[in-house]
C-alpha cells in the first residue's frame, strides 16, 4: 500500500520498538508462551513471538504462525513469513549471534532468494495447507513488500505438497495466481509468473490445470516489458499449456533470434506438441547452438523415433557441450539409450542444471536408469542421484532412494532423506 493508505489501513508500530527488538536477543520463553503470544492484542508482543519462533524454527509452530501471515500489521506479517520459511528450509538460517554482550544481525531470511535457490532449498518436512493458504492470501496484500514476500514464500514452500494435497493445492491456487497476473505492480506480476511456472511444473495428467490461469498467462505475452514476456513464455512451457502453442509459434517466427525467440522455442520444446515439429526440424540446421539444442529437446519430447536420425545428423561433429547433451537426452528418450553421459555431466558446472533437468524427465517410469550412478564412488554424484529421484516424483523410485538414505556420506543421506519424503508424499 502507499504511505498514506498505510497510515489508515495498518497502524504502524513505533520505530524505536522495532529497533529495540532487532537489537535485543529473543526472549527465552517457552514454546507454549510464544504460541500463546501470537494471539496477543498487542502488535509488539505478536512481533516478538514471531521473531522468537523464527529463530527457534519449531516445526510445531508452523500452523499457529500462519495466522500472523495475514496480520493487520506489516512488520508482524513479514516476520511471520520469514519464520515459516525458516521452519521448512533444509538448512536453517541463524539470524543473530551473541558475541560477548553484543548481538550481531547476521543473515536475513528473504523469500525471493530462497525461491531463486530452487526446490532443493526446502527440507523433507511436509508444509501444512494452512501455511500455504495463508501465504496465498497474503500475496494479495496492499503492501507490495508483504505481497512479494508472500508470493515467493508460497512458491518456495508449495513444492512440498504431494498426492491429494498437491491436487488440492493446484485447484485452490489457480484463481489466486491468475488474479496476480493482473496486479498493478510489474514486480508482483513477474513474481506471479515465476511462481506459476514452479508450482505447475511437471504437472501430471491427473492433476488439474485451470484454463483461466493458463489463458491469463497467455495474455501476459502481450506485455511490453521483455522480462515479463519471457517469464510468461517460461511459465507456459513449465505448465505444458497446449492452448498457448500457436501464440508461441507466432512469437518465435516474429522474433527469429534473440532472447525472446529462444524463450518461445524453449516453451514449445517443453510442451512437446506435434504442431511445433516442423519448427523444431527446421532449427536443427541453424548455426545458433542454443536454438539447435532446444530444437533437439523438442523433437525428443514428441516421441517420434523416426526423428532420431535427423538429430544424429544435426549433431555430427558438433562441439557444443549443451547440444551434445541434448542429443544424449534425445537418444535416451527415443531409443532408451543409457544415461551415463548425462549423469556424468552433473559434475560439470556449465551443463549441470541441463543434465539434472533431463534426468528428472527420464526417471519417471524407469528409475532403474540410475542404479549404477547410485553406487558411484563419488559422493557428489550419489547425492545428485538422490535429488533427481526426489524431484522426478515417481514413487517407484522409493526403494532406490531409501537405499541411499543409509549412505555413509552425510550429504548423500540428507539428500536421500528429502527424496524419500517427497516420494512418499507423491504416492
C-alpha positions as CSV (number, residue, x, y, z in Angstrom):
1,X,0.0,0.0,0.0
2,X,1.2,3.6,-0.4
3,X,2.4,5.6,2.6
4,X,-0.9,7.5,3.1
5,X,-3.0,4.3,2.9
6,X,-0.7,2.5,5.3
7,X,-1.4,5.1,8.0
8,X,-5.1,4.4,7.8
9,X,-5.3,0.7,6.9
10,X,-2.5,-0.6,9.0
11,X,-1.3,1.1,12.2
12,X,2.5,1.5,12.4
13,X,4.4,0.4,15.4
14,X,6.9,2.9,16.7
15,X,10.3,2.6,15.0
16,X,12.1,2.6,18.3
17,X,10.2,-0.5,19.4
18,X,11.4,-2.4,16.3
19,X,14.9,-1.1,16.6
20,X,15.0,-2.5,20.1
21,X,13.5,-5.8,19.0
22,X,16.1,-6.3,16.3
23,X,19.0,-5.4,18.6
24,X,17.9,-7.4,21.6
25,X,18.1,-11.2,21.8
26,X,14.8,-13.1,21.5
27,X,13.2,-13.7,24.9
28,X,14.0,-17.0,26.4
29,X,10.4,-18.1,26.7
30,X,8.7,-21.5,26.3
31,X,7.2,-22.7,23.1
32,X,3.7,-22.6,24.8
33,X,4.3,-18.9,25.9
34,X,5.4,-17.9,22.4
35,X,2.5,-19.5,20.6
36,X,0.1,-18.0,23.1
37,X,1.6,-14.6,22.4
38,X,0.8,-15.0,18.7
39,X,-2.8,-14.1,19.5
40,X,-2.0,-11.1,21.8
41,X,-3.9,-7.9,21.1
42,X,-0.5,-6.1,21.3
43,X,1.3,-5.9,18.0
44,X,4.7,-5.7,19.6
45,X,4.1,-8.9,21.6
46,X,3.0,-10.7,18.4
47,X,6.1,-9.5,16.6
48,X,8.3,-10.6,19.4
49,X,6.7,-14.1,19.5
50,X,7.1,-14.5,15.7
51,X,10.7,-13.4,16.0
52,X,11.4,-15.9,18.7
53,X,9.7,-18.7,16.7
54,X,11.6,-17.7,13.6
55,X,14.9,-18.2,15.3
56,X,13.8,-21.4,17.0
57,X,12.3,-22.8,13.8
58,X,10.0,-25.2,15.8
59,X,8.1,-27.4,13.3
60,X,5.1,-27.4,15.7
61,X,4.8,-23.6,15.4
62,X,4.1,-23.5,11.6
63,X,0.3,-23.7,11.9
64,X,-0.1,-21.3,14.8
65,X,2.2,-18.8,13.0
66,X,0.1,-19.0,9.8
67,X,-2.5,-16.6,11.5
68,X,0.2,-13.9,11.6
69,X,0.9,-14.1,7.9
70,X,-2.3,-12.1,7.4
71,X,-1.8,-9.9,10.5
72,X,-3.1,-6.3,10.3
73,X,0.5,-5.1,11.0
74,X,3.0,-5.2,8.1
75,X,6.1,-5.8,10.3
76,X,4.4,-8.7,12.0
77,X,3.4,-10.3,8.7
78,X,7.0,-10.1,7.4
79,X,8.3,-11.7,10.5
80,X,5.8,-14.5,10.3
81,X,6.6,-15.1,6.6
82,X,10.3,-15.3,7.4
83,X,9.5,-17.7,10.3
84,X,7.5,-20.0,8.1
85,X,10.4,-20.2,5.6
86,X,13.0,-20.9,8.3
87,X,10.9,-23.7,9.7
88,X,11.0,-25.6,6.4
89,X,14.4,-24.7,4.9
90,X,16.8,-27.6,4.5
91,X,19.5,-25.5,6.2
92,X,18.1,-23.3,8.9
93,X,19.3,-19.7,8.9
94,X,20.9,-18.4,12.1
95,X,19.7,-14.8,12.1
96,X,21.5,-13.5,15.1
97,X,24.6,-14.5,17.1
98,X,25.7,-13.2,20.5
99,X,29.3,-12.2,20.7
100,X,30.0,-11.1,24.3
101,X,27.4,-8.6,25.1
102,X,26.7,-7.6,21.5
103,X,24.1,-9.3,19.3
104,X,25.1,-9.3,15.6
105,X,22.4,-9.4,12.9
106,X,24.0,-12.0,10.6
107,X,21.6,-13.1,7.9
108,X,18.2,-12.1,6.7
109,X,15.6,-14.6,5.5
110,X,14.4,-13.4,2.1
111,X,11.7,-15.3,0.3
112,X,12.8,-14.3,-3.2
113,X,16.4,-15.5,-2.5
114,X,15.0,-18.8,-1.2
115,X,12.8,-19.2,-4.3
116,X,15.7,-18.5,-6.6
117,X,17.7,-21.2,-4.9
118,X,15.3,-23.8,-6.4
119,X,13.1,-26.6,-4.9
120,X,16.0,-28.3,-3.1
121,X,16.3,-25.4,-0.7
122,X,13.4,-27.0,1.2
123,X,13.9,-29.9,3.6
124,X,11.8,-33.1,3.8
125,X,9.1,-31.9,6.2
126,X,5.6,-31.5,4.6
127,X,4.2,-28.0,4.6
128,X,0.7,-27.8,6.1
129,X,-2.1,-26.5,3.8
130,X,-2.9,-23.8,6.5
131,X,0.5,-22.3,5.9
132,X,0.2,-22.3,2.1
133,X,-3.4,-20.9,2.3
134,X,-2.2,-18.0,4.5
135,X,0.7,-17.2,2.2
136,X,-1.6,-17.3,-0.8
137,X,-4.0,-14.8,0.9
138,X,-1.1,-12.5,1.8
139,X,0.1,-12.4,-1.8
140,X,-2.8,-10.1,-2.4
141,X,-1.8,-7.7,0.4
142,X,-2.0,-4.0,-0.2
143,X,1.7,-3.6,0.9
144,X,3.8,-4.5,-2.2
145,X,6.7,-5.7,0.0
146,X,4.5,-8.0,2.0
147,X,2.8,-9.3,-1.1
148,X,6.1,-10.1,-2.8
149,X,7.5,-11.9,0.2
150,X,4.3,-13.9,0.5
151,X,4.2,-14.8,-3.3
152,X,7.8,-16.0,-3.3
153,X,7.4,-17.9,0.0
154,X,4.3,-19.6,-1.3
155,X,6.2,-20.6,-4.5
156,X,9.1,-21.9,-2.4
157,X,7.1,-24.0,0.0
158,X,4.4,-25.3,-2.4
159,X,6.8,-27.8,-4.0
160,X,6.5,-29.9,-0.8
161,X,2.8,-30.7,-1.5
162,X,2.2,-34.2,-2.9
163,X,-0.5,-36.6,-3.8
164,X,-4.1,-35.5,-2.9
165,X,-2.6,-32.4,-1.1
166,X,-0.9,-31.3,-4.3
167,X,-4.2,-31.7,-6.4
168,X,-6.0,-29.6,-3.7
169,X,-3.2,-27.0,-3.8
170,X,-3.4,-26.7,-7.6
171,X,-7.1,-26.2,-7.6
172,X,-7.0,-23.6,-4.8
173,X,-4.0,-21.7,-6.1
174,X,-5.1,-21.3,-9.7
175,X,-7.7,-18.5,-9.2
176,X,-5.4,-16.5,-6.9
177,X,-2.4,-16.8,-9.1
178,X,-4.5,-15.9,-12.2
179,X,-5.6,-12.7,-10.4
180,X,-2.0,-11.8,-9.5
181,X,-1.1,-11.7,-13.2
182,X,-3.2,-8.5,-13.3
183,X,-1.6,-6.9,-10.3
184,X,-0.7,-3.2,-10.8
185,X,3.0,-3.6,-10.0
186,X,5.2,-5.2,-12.6
187,X,7.3,-6.8,-9.8
188,X,4.2,-8.6,-8.5
189,X,3.2,-9.8,-12.0
190,X,6.7,-11.0,-12.6
191,X,6.7,-12.9,-9.3
192,X,3.4,-14.5,-10.0
193,X,4.6,-15.8,-13.4
194,X,7.7,-17.3,-11.8
195,X,5.7,-19.0,-9.1
196,X,3.1,-20.3,-11.6
197,X,5.9,-21.9,-13.5
198,X,7.3,-23.5,-10.4
199,X,4.0,-24.7,-8.8
200,X,2.6,-26.2,-12.0
201,X,5.9,-27.6,-13.4
202,X,5.9,-31.3,-14.3
203,X,2.1,-31.4,-13.8
204,X,0.8,-35.0,-14.2
205,X,-2.2,-35.8,-16.4
206,X,-4.4,-36.5,-13.3
207,X,-3.6,-33.0,-11.9
208,X,-5.9,-30.1,-12.7
209,X,-5.0,-27.1,-14.7
210,X,-7.5,-24.3,-14.7
211,X,-7.8,-22.8,-18.2
212,X,-8.5,-19.4,-16.7
213,X,-5.0,-19.5,-15.2
214,X,-3.4,-20.7,-18.5
215,X,-5.2,-18.1,-20.5
216,X,-4.2,-15.4,-18.1
217,X,-0.6,-16.3,-18.7
218,X,-1.1,-16.2,-22.4
219,X,-2.4,-12.7,-22.0
220,X,0.9,-11.8,-20.4
221,X,2.6,-12.5,-23.8
222,X,1.3,-9.0,-24.8
223,X,3.4,-7.3,-22.1
224,X,5.8,-4.7,-23.4
225,X,8.3,-5.4,-20.7
226,X,10.7,-8.0,-22.1
227,X,11.3,-9.7,-18.7
228,X,7.6,-10.1,-18.1
229,X,7.1,-11.5,-21.6
230,X,9.9,-14.0,-21.3
231,X,8.7,-15.1,-17.8
232,X,5.2,-15.7,-19.3
233,X,6.8,-17.9,-22.0
234,X,8.7,-19.8,-19.4
235,X,5.6,-20.3,-17.3
236,X,3.6,-21.6,-20.3
237,X,6.4,-24.1,-21.1
238,X,6.6,-25.3,-17.5
239,X,2.8,-25.7,-17.4
240,X,2.8,-27.5,-20.7
241,X,-0.2,-25.4,-21.7
242,X,-1.2,-26.6,-25.1
243,X,-3.6,-23.7,-25.8
244,X,-0.5,-21.4,-26.0
245,X,1.3,-23.3,-28.8
246,X,0.1,-21.2,-31.7
247,X,0.9,-18.0,-29.9
248,X,4.4,-19.2,-29.1
249,X,5.0,-20.3,-32.7
250,X,3.9,-16.8,-33.9
251,X,6.2,-15.2,-31.4
252,X,9.2,-17.3,-32.4
253,X,8.6,-16.5,-36.1
254,X,8.2,-12.8,-35.2
255,X,11.5,-12.5,-33.3
256,X,13.6,-15.1,-35.2
257,X,16.5,-14.6,-32.9
258,X,17.5,-13.2,-29.5
259,X,16.2,-14.0,-26.0
260,X,12.5,-13.7,-26.9
261,X,12.9,-16.2,-29.8
262,X,14.9,-18.6,-27.6
263,X,12.3,-18.4,-24.8
264,X,9.4,-19.1,-27.2
265,X,11.2,-22.1,-28.7
266,X,12.1,-23.4,-25.3
267,X,8.5,-23.2,-24.1
268,X,7.4,-25.0,-27.3
269,X,10.0,-27.7,-26.6
270,X,8.8,-28.3,-23.1
271,X,5.2,-28.5,-24.2
272,X,6.1,-31.0,-26.9
273,X,3.1,-30.5,-29.2
274,X,3.1,-32.1,-32.7
275,X,2.2,-28.9,-34.4
276,X,5.7,-27.5,-33.5
277,X,7.5,-30.4,-35.1
278,X,8.3,-28.6,-38.4
279,X,9.7,-25.7,-36.5
280,X,12.0,-28.0,-34.5
281,X,13.1,-29.8,-37.6
282,X,14.0,-26.5,-39.4
283,X,16.0,-25.3,-36.4
284,X,18.2,-28.4,-36.5
285,X,20.1,-26.7,-39.3
286,X,20.5,-23.3,-37.6
287,X,24.0,-22.1,-36.8
288,X,22.7,-20.8,-33.4
289,X,23.8,-23.6,-31.0
290,X,21.3,-22.7,-28.2
291,X,18.4,-22.9,-30.6
292,X,19.7,-26.1,-32.1
293,X,19.9,-27.7,-28.7
294,X,16.3,-26.6,-27.8
295,X,15.0,-28.0,-31.1
296,X,16.6,-31.3,-30.3
297,X,14.8,-31.3,-26.9
298,X,11.5,-30.5,-28.6
299,X,11.8,-33.4,-31.1
300,X,12.9,-35.7,-28.2
301,X,9.7,-34.9,-26.3
302,X,7.5,-35.6,-29.3
303,X,8.4,-39.2,-29.0
304,X,8.8,-39.9,-32.8
305,X,11.7,-42.3,-33.1
306,X,11.9,-41.5,-36.8
307,X,13.4,-38.1,-35.9
308,X,16.4,-39.6,-34.2
309,X,18.3,-40.0,-37.5
310,X,17.8,-36.3,-38.2
311,X,19.0,-35.4,-34.7
312,X,22.2,-37.5,-35.0
313,X,22.9,-35.9,-38.4
314,X,22.5,-32.5,-36.9
315,X,24.9,-33.1,-34.0
316,X,27.5,-34.9,-36.1
317,X,30.8,-33.1,-35.5
318,X,29.2,-30.7,-33.1
319,X,31.5,-29.5,-30.3
320,X,28.9,-27.6,-28.2
321,X,28.5,-29.3,-24.9
322,X,24.9,-28.3,-24.4
323,X,23.9,-29.5,-27.9
324,X,25.7,-32.9,-27.4
325,X,23.9,-33.3,-24.1
326,X,20.6,-32.6,-25.8
327,X,21.5,-35.3,-28.3
328,X,22.1,-37.8,-25.5
329,X,18.8,-36.8,-24.0
330,X,17.1,-37.5,-27.3
331,X,18.7,-40.9,-27.6
332,X,17.6,-41.8,-24.1
333,X,14.0,-40.6,-24.8
334,X,13.6,-42.1,-28.2
335,X,15.7,-45.3,-28.1
336,X,16.1,-45.9,-24.4
337,X,19.8,-45.4,-24.6
338,X,21.9,-45.4,-21.4
339,X,22.1,-42.1,-19.5
340,X,25.7,-42.4,-18.5
341,X,26.9,-39.3,-20.4
342,X,24.0,-37.3,-18.9
343,X,24.8,-38.4,-15.4
344,X,28.5,-37.6,-15.9
345,X,27.5,-34.1,-16.9
346,X,26.2,-33.5,-13.4
347,X,29.9,-33.0,-12.4
348,X,30.3,-30.2,-14.9
349,X,29.1,-26.8,-13.7
350,X,28.4,-25.4,-17.2
351,X,25.8,-28.1,-18.0
352,X,24.9,-29.3,-14.5
353,X,21.4,-27.8,-14.5
354,X,20.6,-29.0,-18.0
355,X,21.7,-32.6,-17.1
356,X,19.7,-32.7,-14.0
357,X,16.6,-31.4,-15.8
358,X,17.0,-34.2,-18.4
359,X,17.4,-36.9,-15.7
360,X,14.3,-35.6,-13.8
361,X,12.3,-36.1,-17.0
362,X,13.8,-39.5,-17.9
363,X,13.5,-41.2,-14.5
364,X,9.7,-41.4,-14.1
365,X,8.6,-44.9,-15.2
366,X,12.2,-46.2,-15.3
367,X,14.1,-45.3,-12.0
368,X,16.5,-48.3,-12.6
369,X,18.2,-46.0,-15.1
370,X,20.2,-44.5,-12.2
371,X,21.0,-47.7,-10.3
372,X,24.7,-47.7,-11.4
373,X,25.1,-44.0,-10.6
374,X,23.6,-44.6,-7.2
375,X,26.7,-46.6,-6.4
376,X,29.1,-44.2,-7.9
377,X,32.4,-43.8,-5.8
378,X,31.9,-40.0,-5.9
379,X,29.6,-39.0,-3.1
380,X,28.6,-35.9,-5.1
381,X,27.1,-38.0,-7.8
382,X,25.2,-40.2,-5.4
383,X,23.8,-37.0,-3.7
384,X,22.8,-35.7,-7.2
385,X,21.1,-39.0,-7.9
386,X,19.1,-38.8,-4.7
387,X,18.0,-35.2,-5.6
388,X,16.9,-36.3,-9.1
389,X,14.9,-39.2,-7.7
390,X,13.1,-36.8,-5.3
391,X,12.4,-34.1,-8.0
392,X,11.2,-36.7,-10.5
393,X,8.5,-37.7,-8.1
394,X,8.0,-41.3,-9.2
395,X,7.0,-43.4,-6.1
396,X,8.6,-46.4,-7.9
397,X,12.0,-44.9,-7.2
398,X,11.4,-45.2,-3.4
399,X,13.5,-48.3,-2.9
400,X,16.5,-46.8,-4.6
401,X,16.1,-43.6,-2.6
402,X,15.7,-45.5,0.7
403,X,19.0,-47.4,-0.1
404,X,20.8,-44.0,-0.5
405,X,19.4,-42.8,2.8
406,X,21.7,-45.3,4.5
407,X,24.7,-43.9,2.7
408,X,27.8,-43.4,4.9
409,X,28.2,-39.9,3.5
410,X,26.0,-37.4,5.4
411,X,25.4,-35.2,2.4
412,X,24.1,-38.2,0.4
413,X,22.0,-39.4,3.3
414,X,20.4,-35.9,3.7
415,X,19.6,-35.7,0.0
416,X,18.1,-39.1,0.1
417,X,16.0,-38.2,3.2
418,X,14.5,-35.3,1.2
419,X,13.9,-37.6,-1.7
420,X,12.2,-40.3,0.4
421,X,9.9,-37.7,2.0
422,X,8.8,-36.4,-1.5
423,X,8.3,-39.8,-3.0
424,X,6.2,-40.9,-0.1
425,X,4.1,-37.8,-0.4
426,X,3.6,-38.4,-4.1
427,X,2.4,-42.0,-3.6
